Amino acid sequence: MRGTDLLLRRLGEIGKTLERKGGALVLLGVGSVGAETERLDDYSDLDFFVIVKPGEKDRYIDRLDWLEETYPLAYSFKNSDVGCKVLFEDGIFGEYAVFEERELASASYRGGRVIWKDPAYTNTTIADSPNPIPSLKKDALDFPLNEALTNLYVGLGRYARGERLSATRFVQGYAVDRILSVLHLLEQEVDYYPDPFGNERRVEKRFPRFADIVGEMIQGYDRVPESALRILAFIEDAYPVNRRMSEEIRRLAQLTRSLD
């Protein structure tokens, strides 16, 4: 199992390689190797940004010699126009993106930590973007919970016609996602590294009461009706659900259970 010290050391070694190769300005650690190293553990990934000089971007995206010189790679995959996901031979998994400084003006990120920078580079605010990150959290129950109800209805209909994978996504995926977007309105949130890009991240620590029951909402491919009924009960406890809609969801759930 890889250690947290190894992750941080690898990031520092990447900075030294960038310095040797030239063309780079800044190496930013983000996520758990950024400003939130307190949550770093043996299962963390190595996420980082490389800020480069004009004209150097394609080189650092398309040619991985700078990473190979840091430590041999076992696997690499260009997952976007600006970067790759990589696996080092010793099991460290990483994801990186490369930007020119001018591109950061339109980027949204936070919690960066400067690992290395060119001594001539003087921007002291680069660790955080000035642009707001659009919130995934909603400020009212009406839309998300009604959307969740329709997810249950549509999903159960698909389950009844044999489209179980689609049904699973509608009921145990989309409907639960709607609940997560308003969970902070239904349960006091514990301040434990909320992720602006994913409401499901660390939900077990942030919403322990919900974490105790969410498994009943996600019972798996063959238990979509049972999951739907548990989600419906949760929504009914939180919100004045339309009576007819509630009846129709329960009718479909009973029908689909009888088909199994």
Residue frames relative to the residue before (quaternion, step in Angstrom):
aa qw qx qy qz dx dy dz
M 1.0000 0.0000 0.0000 0.0000 0.00 0.00 0.00
R 0.4367 -0.7062 0.4888 0.2677 3.56 -0.85 0.91
G 0.3502 -0.7443 0.5313 0.2025 3.57 -1.11 0.62
T 0.6231 -0.5549 0.3945 0.3850 3.54 -1.21 0.46
D 0.6078 0.5514 -0.3617 0.4424 3.60 1.06 -0.67
L 0.6356 0.5322 -0.3275 0.4533 3.57 1.04 -0.74
L 0.6223 0.5395 -0.3369 0.4562 3.58 1.01 -0.78
L 0.6985 0.4610 -0.2739 0.4739 3.56 0.83 -0.97
R 0.6353 0.5212 -0.3349 0.4611 3.56 1.02 -0.72
R 0.6333 0.5320 -0.3350 0.4513 3.58 0.98 -0.83
L 0.6409 0.5224 -0.3289 0.4562 3.58 0.97 -0.81
G 0.6517 0.5073 -0.3116 0.4699 3.56 0.98 -0.80
E 0.6392 0.5222 -0.3195 0.4655 3.57 1.08 -0.75
I 0.6065 0.5358 -0.3552 0.4679 3.60 1.06 -0.66
G 0.6275 0.5401 -0.3313 0.4525 3.58 1.01 -0.79
K 0.6577 0.5030 -0.3113 0.4664 3.58 0.97 -0.83
T 0.6387 0.5156 -0.3306 0.4658 3.58 1.05 -0.74
L 0.6270 0.5305 -0.3379 0.4596 3.59 0.97 -0.80
E 0.6377 0.5273 -0.3301 0.4542 3.55 0.98 -0.80
R 0.6753 0.4933 -0.2930 0.4635 3.57 0.98 -0.83
K 0.6956 0.4992 -0.2821 0.4329 3.57 0.91 -0.91
G 0.3260 -0.7572 0.5024 0.2608 3.57 1.05 -0.76
G 0.6993 0.4791 -0.3497 0.3990 3.53 -1.27 0.41
A 0.6697 0.4648 -0.3006 0.4951 3.59 1.24 -0.24
L 0.3202 -0.7506 0.5501 0.1775 3.54 -1.23 0.56
V 0.8145 -0.0106 0.0877 0.5734 3.56 0.86 -1.03
L 0.1517 -0.7175 0.6672 0.1303 3.53 -1.27 0.58
L 0.0922 -0.8000 0.5928 0.0102 3.56 -0.67 1.16
G 0.2560 -0.7085 0.6337 0.1758 3.54 -0.96 0.89
V 0.0650 -0.7932 0.6048 0.0284 3.59 -0.97 0.81
G 0.7347 0.3696 -0.2952 0.4862 3.55 -1.26 0.31
S 0.8319 -0.2019 0.1469 0.4957 3.56 -1.01 -0.81
V 0.6833 0.3885 -0.3110 0.5343 3.60 1.23 -0.10
G 0.5342 0.5826 -0.4079 0.4569 3.53 1.31 0.38
A 0.8333 -0.1593 0.1416 0.5100 3.55 -0.80 -1.03
E 0.6990 0.4553 -0.2633 0.4845 3.61 1.25 -0.19
T 0.1242 0.8357 -0.5265 0.0948 3.58 0.89 0.87
E 0.5121 0.6479 -0.4230 0.3730 3.62 1.21 -0.27
R 0.7247 0.4000 -0.2506 0.5019 3.61 1.12 -0.52
L 0.3792 0.7267 -0.4823 0.3090 3.59 1.25 0.19
D 0.0880 0.7894 -0.6047 0.0587 3.58 -0.95 0.87
D 0.7577 -0.4110 0.2641 0.4327 3.57 -1.31 -0.02
Y 0.7065 0.4440 -0.2552 0.4885 3.59 1.23 -0.32
S 0.4362 0.7046 -0.4533 0.3284 3.57 1.26 0.17
D 0.3737 -0.6926 0.5709 0.2340 3.51 -1.28 0.54
L 0.4526 -0.6545 0.5350 0.2838 3.51 -1.33 0.31
D 0.0353 0.8175 -0.5689 0.0822 3.58 -0.08 1.31
F 0.1587 0.8073 -0.5507 0.1408 3.57 -0.76 0.99
F 0.3081 -0.6962 0.6186 0.1941 3.50 -1.40 0.43
V 0.1529 -0.7363 0.6484 0.1186 3.53 -1.19 0.66
I 0.1646 -0.7703 0.6117 0.0731 3.56 -0.73 1.10
V 0.0879 -0.8404 0.5346 -0.0120 3.55 -0.59 1.16
K 0.6089 -0.5392 0.4420 0.3783 3.51 -1.34 0.25
P 0.6510 -0.5053 0.3722 0.4269 3.63 -1.15 0.44
G 0.7990 0.2897 -0.2331 0.4726 3.54 -0.97 0.96
E 0.6658 0.5218 -0.2996 0.4412 3.61 1.25 -0.21
K 0.4612 0.7381 -0.4251 0.2484 3.58 1.22 -0.32
D 0.6905 0.4871 -0.3017 0.4415 3.62 0.72 -1.03
R 0.6034 0.5703 -0.3543 0.4304 3.55 1.01 -0.76
Y 0.7440 0.4197 -0.2355 0.4636 3.59 0.81 -0.98
I 0.6337 0.4977 -0.3400 0.4850 3.59 1.21 -0.32
D 0.7919 0.3798 -0.1711 0.4465 3.56 0.74 -1.08
R 0.7455 0.3112 -0.1962 0.5558 3.59 1.14 -0.49
L 0.1936 -0.8302 0.5190 0.0621 3.55 -0.56 1.20
D 0.2756 0.7866 -0.5126 0.2065 3.58 1.19 0.42
W 0.6300 0.5526 -0.3386 0.4280 3.59 1.04 -0.71
L 0.6627 0.4544 -0.3061 0.5106 3.58 1.14 -0.57
E 0.6280 0.5373 -0.3323 0.4544 3.58 0.99 -0.80
E 0.6589 0.4997 -0.3106 0.4688 3.58 1.04 -0.72
T 0.6175 0.5280 -0.3428 0.4716 3.56 1.20 -0.47
Y 0.7289 -0.2368 0.1864 0.6147 3.56 0.93 -0.99
P 0.5700 -0.6292 0.3870 0.3599 3.64 -0.88 0.83
L 0.3422 -0.7359 0.5555 0.1810 3.54 -1.10 0.84
A 0.3000 -0.7347 0.5810 0.1806 3.55 -1.11 0.75
Y 0.8006 0.0311 0.0568 0.5957 3.58 1.15 -0.69
S 0.0675 0.7740 -0.6293 0.0188 3.54 -1.16 0.64
F 0.0385 -0.7880 0.6134 -0.0355 3.53 -1.13 0.76
K 0.3010 -0.7467 0.5666 0.1753 3.57 -0.68 1.09
N 0.0927 -0.8603 0.5012 0.0047 3.55 -0.03 1.33
S 0.7849 0.1149 -0.1033 0.6001 3.61 1.23 -0.02
D 0.6706 -0.4907 0.3658 0.4192 3.54 -1.29 0.08
V 0.7637 0.3841 -0.1938 0.4813 3.57 1.16 -0.46
G 0.8517 0.0530 -0.0232 0.5208 3.60 1.11 0.08
C 0.4138 -0.7031 0.5435 0.1975 3.50 -1.41 -0.03
K 0.2949 -0.6429 0.6559 0.2637 3.44 -1.50 0.09
V 0.0545 -0.8196 0.5696 -0.0272 3.56 -0.90 0.93
L 0.1656 -0.7337 0.6474 0.1232 3.52 -1.32 0.49
F 0.2948 -0.7489 0.5689 0.1692 3.55 -0.73 1.08
E 0.6664 -0.5362 0.3474 0.3843 3.56 -1.20 0.53
D 0.7012 0.4509 -0.2820 0.4748 3.60 1.09 -0.54
G 0.6677 -0.5566 0.2893 0.4009 3.60 1.23 0.34
I 0.4982 0.6228 -0.4559 0.3950 3.61 1.18 0.05
F 0.1861 -0.7742 0.6006 0.0720 3.54 -0.85 1.07
G 0.0125 0.8250 -0.5636 0.0405 3.57 -0.88 0.91
E 0.1335 -0.7505 0.6393 0.1009 3.51 -1.34 0.34
Y 0.0179 0.8212 -0.5690 0.0395 3.55 -0.80 0.94
A 0.1525 -0.7440 0.6413 0.1094 3.51 -1.35 0.40
V 0.2439 -0.7685 0.5810 0.1111 3.54 -1.14 0.75
F 0.0054 -0.8047 0.5919 -0.0445 3.55 -0.86 1.00
E 0.3620 -0.6131 0.6304 0.3092 3.47 -1.36 0.26
E 0.6534 -0.5569 0.3329 0.3900 3.56 -1.07 0.67
R 0.6371 0.5464 -0.3431 0.4216 3.60 0.94 -0.79
E 0.6304 0.5526 -0.3398 0.4264 3.61 1.11 -0.58
L 0.5876 0.5976 -0.3709 0.4000 3.57 1.14 -0.48
A 0.5218 0.6472 -0.4098 0.3754 3.58 1.22 -0.36
S 0.7576 0.3330 -0.1964 0.5258 3.60 1.14 -0.56
A 0.5419 0.6289 -0.3986 0.3898 3.60 1.26 0.05
S 0.2102 -0.7471 0.6148 0.1407 3.55 -1.27 0.49
Y 0.2874 0.7227 -0.5837 0.2332 3.56 -0.62 1.15
R 0.0703 -0.7899 0.6054 0.0671 3.54 -1.23 0.23
G 0.7733 0.3994 -0.2551 0.4211 3.51 -1.29 0.22
G 0.3436 0.7341 -0.5194 0.2708 3.56 1.07 0.65
R 0.1526 -0.7624 0.6208 0.0999 3.55 -1.26 0.45
V 0.3892 -0.7288 0.5131 0.2327 3.55 -0.72 1.06
I 0.2020 -0.7887 0.5750 0.0808 3.55 -0.65 1.20
W 0.7728 -0.0740 0.0809 0.6251 3.54 1.04 -0.87
K 0.0460 0.7829 -0.6203 -0.0096 3.56 -1.17 0.52
D 0.5860 -0.5380 0.4735 0.3782 3.51 -1.27 0.49
P 0.5260 -0.6611 0.4228 0.3280 3.64 -0.76 0.92
A 0.6741 0.4953 -0.3022 0.4571 3.58 1.13 -0.55
Y 0.5654 0.6091 -0.3902 0.3964 3.58 1.25 -0.21
T 0.1699 -0.8566 0.4862 0.0310 3.58 -0.64 1.13
N 0.4768 0.6691 -0.4527 0.3466 3.62 1.22 -0.08
T 0.1676 -0.8236 0.5387 0.0576 3.58 -0.54 1.18
T 0.6718 0.5007 -0.2958 0.4587 3.61 1.25 -0.06
I 0.4112 0.7675 -0.4347 0.2301 3.58 1.24 0.05
A 0.5532 0.6453 -0.3939 0.3497 3.62 1.13 -0.46
D 0.7834 0.1720 -0.1038 0.5881 3.60 1.17 -0.47
S 0.4366 -0.6872 0.5195 0.2593 3.52 -1.03 0.84
P 0.4466 -0.6789 0.5020 0.2960 3.60 -1.04 0.66
N 0.6059 0.5825 -0.3499 0.4138 3.58 1.24 -0.32
P 0.4645 -0.6778 0.4841 0.3008 3.60 -0.91 0.81
I 0.3745 -0.6858 0.5749 0.2429 3.54 -1.21 0.61
P 0.4509 -0.6908 0.4790 0.3001 3.64 -0.63 1.00
S 0.4084 -0.7418 0.4832 0.2224 3.56 -0.78 1.03
L 0.3537 -0.7152 0.5663 0.2067 3.55 -1.08 0.81
K 0.5911 0.5682 -0.3618 0.4436 3.55 1.29 -0.21
K 0.2885 -0.7485 0.5755 0.1594 3.54 -1.09 0.77
D 0.4037 -0.7508 0.4806 0.2059 3.55 -1.13 0.66
A 0.7503 0.2433 -0.1858 0.5859 3.59 1.27 0.21
L 0.5320 -0.6750 0.4285 0.2788 3.55 -1.15 0.69
D 0.5569 0.6896 -0.3910 0.2479 3.57 0.98 -0.84
F 0.7524 0.4105 -0.2481 0.4514 3.58 0.52 -1.12
P 0.7052 0.4689 -0.3133 0.4296 3.65 0.64 -0.96
L 0.7173 0.4501 -0.2841 0.4496 3.61 0.82 -0.87
N 0.6272 0.4931 -0.3483 0.4921 3.59 1.08 -0.53
E 0.6091 0.5278 -0.3456 0.4806 3.56 1.08 -0.64
A 0.6315 0.5284 -0.3261 0.4644 3.58 1.02 -0.78
L 0.6305 0.5300 -0.3351 0.4574 3.59 0.99 -0.78
T 0.6773 0.4681 -0.3041 0.4793 3.58 0.92 -0.83
N 0.5795 0.5559 -0.3749 0.4632 3.60 1.14 -0.53
L 0.6422 0.5160 -0.3202 0.4678 3.58 0.98 -0.81
Y 0.6695 0.5102 -0.3012 0.4481 3.56 0.86 -0.96
V 0.6896 0.4664 -0.2849 0.4751 3.58 0.79 -1.00
G 0.6590 0.5277 -0.3135 0.4347 3.57 0.91 -0.89
L 0.6672 0.4892 -0.3112 0.4676 3.59 0.94 -0.81
G 0.6103 0.5393 -0.3507 0.4623 3.57 1.08 -0.64
R 0.6699 0.4854 -0.2998 0.4750 3.56 0.97 -0.80
Y 0.6052 0.5419 -0.3511 0.4656 3.55 1.07 -0.66
A 0.6513 0.5350 -0.3124 0.4381 3.57 0.98 -0.87
R 0.7287 0.3983 -0.2490 0.4984 3.60 1.02 -0.66
G 0.6513 -0.5688 0.2956 0.4061 3.55 1.27 0.27
E 0.5438 0.6076 -0.4077 0.4109 3.62 1.27 0.07
R 0.0435 -0.8772 0.4779 0.0131 3.52 0.61 1.17
L 0.6302 0.5277 -0.3536 0.4465 3.60 0.99 -0.68
S 0.6566 0.4924 -0.3062 0.4824 3.57 0.91 -0.90
A 0.6366 0.5356 -0.3209 0.4527 3.57 0.99 -0.85
T 0.6404 0.5335 -0.3218 0.4490 3.55 0.95 -0.88
R 0.6703 0.4955 -0.3044 0.4609 3.56 0.94 -0.85
F 0.6625 0.5059 -0.3188 0.4512 3.59 0.90 -0.85
V 0.7494 0.4120 -0.2275 0.4657 3.58 0.78 -1.00
Q 0.8108 0.3058 -0.1444 0.4776 3.56 0.63 -1.13
G 0.6911 0.4270 -0.2735 0.5150 3.56 1.30 -0.16
Y 0.7817 0.3620 -0.2061 0.4642 3.55 0.28 -1.27
A 0.6796 0.4910 -0.3101 0.4483 3.60 0.82 -0.93
V 0.6562 0.4936 -0.3143 0.4763 3.58 0.97 -0.81
D 0.6111 0.5471 -0.3530 0.4502 3.60 1.02 -0.71
R 0.6335 0.5257 -0.3344 0.4588 3.60 1.01 -0.79
I 0.6425 0.5125 -0.3230 0.4693 3.57 1.00 -0.79
L 0.6423 0.5377 -0.3245 0.4393 3.57 0.94 -0.87
S 0.6444 0.5476 -0.3327 0.4173 3.60 1.04 -0.69
V 0.7679 0.2858 -0.1788 0.5446 3.61 1.21 -0.34
L 0.3417 0.7776 -0.4795 0.2207 3.57 1.27 0.16
H 0.6133 0.5621 -0.3446 0.4349 3.58 1.12 -0.65
L 0.6424 0.4982 -0.3229 0.4846 3.60 1.26 -0.30
L 0.7199 0.4509 -0.2235 0.4779 3.57 1.26 -0.41
E 0.7838 0.1142 -0.0570 0.6078 3.57 1.21 -0.46
Q 0.5278 -0.6232 0.4719 0.3323 3.56 -1.02 0.77
E 0.3125 -0.7816 0.5147 0.1628 3.55 -0.64 1.14
V 0.3481 -0.6954 0.5897 0.2179 3.54 -1.00 0.88
D 0.4065 -0.7207 0.5051 0.2456 3.58 -0.80 0.97
Y 0.2894 0.7462 -0.5422 0.2560 3.55 0.00 1.34
Y 0.7768 -0.4049 0.1985 0.4396 3.55 0.09 1.38
P 0.0078 0.8020 -0.5964 0.0314 3.63 0.48 1.08
D 0.2947 -0.7528 0.5683 0.1531 3.56 -1.08 0.80
P 0.3670 -0.7583 0.4864 0.2318 3.64 -0.52 1.07
F 0.6958 0.4699 -0.2739 0.4691 3.59 1.22 -0.30
G 0.8118 0.1270 -0.0808 0.5642 3.62 1.21 -0.03
N 0.3281 -0.7774 0.5045 0.1829 3.59 -0.41 1.21
E 0.6383 0.5528 -0.3300 0.4220 3.57 1.17 -0.52
R 0.5341 0.6559 -0.4068 0.3451 3.61 1.19 -0.38
R 0.8678 -0.0026 -0.0507 0.4943 3.53 -0.94 1.05
V 0.2301 0.8061 -0.5161 0.1760 3.57 1.15 0.60
E 0.5955 0.5922 -0.3644 0.4022 3.58 1.11 -0.62
K 0.6980 0.4162 -0.2617 0.5208 3.58 1.11 -0.66
R 0.6988 0.4997 -0.2766 0.4306 3.58 0.95 -0.84
F 0.7996 0.1126 -0.0359 0.5888 3.59 1.05 -0.75
P 0.1059 -0.8618 0.4916 0.0661 3.60 0.48 1.15
R 0.6277 0.5258 -0.3627 0.4449 3.65 0.99 -0.62
F 0.6547 0.4863 -0.3081 0.4898 3.58 0.97 -0.81
A 0.6296 0.5561 -0.3380 0.4244 3.57 0.98 -0.82
D 0.6200 0.5623 -0.3389 0.4295 3.59 1.12 -0.61
I 0.7878 0.3260 -0.1622 0.4968 3.59 1.09 -0.60
V 0.4987 0.6926 -0.4324 0.2910 3.60 1.15 -0.34
G 0.5778 0.5922 -0.3773 0.4161 3.59 1.11 -0.52
E 0.6317 0.5253 -0.3274 0.4668 3.57 1.16 -0.57
M 0.6539 0.4940 -0.3026 0.4866 3.58 1.26 -0.35
I 0.7469 0.2878 -0.1543 0.5792 3.56 1.25 -0.41
Q 0.0895 0.8565 -0.4968 0.1079 3.55 0.51 1.25
G 0.6714 -0.5453 0.2878 0.4111 3.57 1.26 0.04
Y 0.7924 -0.3952 0.2460 0.3942 3.48 -1.46 0.26
D 0.7727 0.3612 -0.1841 0.4885 3.60 0.92 -0.87
R 0.7206 0.3908 -0.2472 0.5166 3.59 1.24 0.06
V 0.1242 0.8186 -0.5410 0.1475 3.53 0.91 0.98
P 0.6633 0.4954 -0.3426 0.4441 3.68 0.77 -0.83
E 0.6569 0.5075 -0.3150 0.4600 3.58 0.92 -0.88
S 0.6423 0.5127 -0.3203 0.4712 3.58 1.01 -0.80
A 0.6462 0.5318 -0.3179 0.4457 3.57 0.96 -0.87
L 0.6596 0.5073 -0.3159 0.4558 3.58 0.93 -0.84
R 0.6560 0.4956 -0.3257 0.4669 3.60 0.99 -0.74
I 0.6359 0.5112 -0.3302 0.4747 3.59 1.02 -0.75
L 0.6333 0.5303 -0.3292 0.4575 3.57 0.95 -0.84
A 0.6523 0.5121 -0.3202 0.4581 3.59 0.90 -0.88
F 0.6382 0.5217 -0.3289 0.4609 3.59 0.99 -0.78
I 0.6685 0.4916 -0.3058 0.4668 3.58 0.89 -0.92
E 0.6466 0.5287 -0.3229 0.4451 3.60 0.96 -0.83
D 0.6452 0.5162 -0.3240 0.4606 3.60 1.08 -0.63
A 0.7422 0.4286 -0.2060 0.4722 3.55 1.19 -0.60
Y 0.8125 0.1771 0.0075 0.5554 3.54 1.13 -0.66
P 0.4834 -0.6655 0.4781 0.3080 3.65 -1.07 0.69
V 0.1587 -0.8319 0.5288 0.0561 3.56 0.13 1.32
N 0.5541 -0.5964 0.4740 0.3355 3.56 -1.07 0.79
R 0.4932 -0.7085 0.4168 0.2847 3.58 -0.66 1.13
R 0.6775 0.4949 -0.3101 0.4470 3.59 0.85 -0.90
M 0.6394 0.5201 -0.3322 0.4586 3.57 0.99 -0.80
S 0.6351 0.5303 -0.3202 0.4615 3.55 0.99 -0.83
E 0.6585 0.5117 -0.3040 0.4606 3.57 0.95 -0.89
E 0.6666 0.5077 -0.3051 0.4525 3.59 0.95 -0.85
I 0.6374 0.5124 -0.3331 0.4694 3.58 1.01 -0.75
R 0.6663 0.4889 -0.3061 0.4727 3.57 0.94 -0.84
R 0.6264 0.5327 -0.3425 0.4544 3.60 1.00 -0.75
L 0.6741 0.4819 -0.2975 0.4741 3.57 0.91 -0.91
A 0.6349 0.5326 -0.3379 0.4461 3.58 0.99 -0.76
Q 0.6629 0.4879 -0.3043 0.4794 3.59 0.96 -0.84
L 0.6334 0.5359 -0.3259 0.4533 3.57 1.01 -0.82
T 0.7060 0.4595 -0.2792 0.4609 3.55 0.81 -0.96
R 0.6098 0.5370 -0.3613 0.4574 3.60 1.07 -0.57
S 0.6600 0.5107 -0.3117 0.4544 3.57 1.04 -0.73
L 0.6304 0.5458 -0.3328 0.4404 3.59 1.21 -0.44
D 0.5915 0.5971 -0.3734 0.3927 3.61 1.16 -0.45
